[in-house]
Amino acid sequence: MRPNTSREAILKAMEGREKGITTAEIATVTEINSHTVANMLKVMHRREEVYIVSWGSKKPGQKKAAFWAIGEGEDAEREKRNSCDTRKIAQSLRAFRDRFHPGPFLTSMWNLSRGDVR
């Protein structure tokens, strides 16, 4: 078996897909493990053989995936994820604590938010 067989199969699966193809789709088409496909794409990306056309998902609510294409293009910018602001959580817990008796559950939540758990 030649060492570039996986690479060649991945490139063949990507041919003619101008809008790109996801790692999962490549794995399905080539019948290669998705982790192997992902690792090969990373190597090929470093060598500038492939690039990320866009980020998206096939179904609503699904995690955004990279759509890969052959060539030396500019990678599409990935949208920043909505991160939870810990300051807002701490503020809301303080406000709630000031209004009500905290009890053991809220006390433990308060300690977790402040990092006081040992």
Secondary structure as UniProt FT lines:
FT   TURN            3..4
FT   HELIX           5..14
FT   TURN            15..16
FT   TURN            18..19
FT   HELIX           23..30
FT   HELIX           34..46
FT   TURN            47..48
FT   STRAND          50..56
FT   TURN            60..61
FT   STRAND          65..70
FT   HELIX           86..99
FT   HELIX           103..114
//
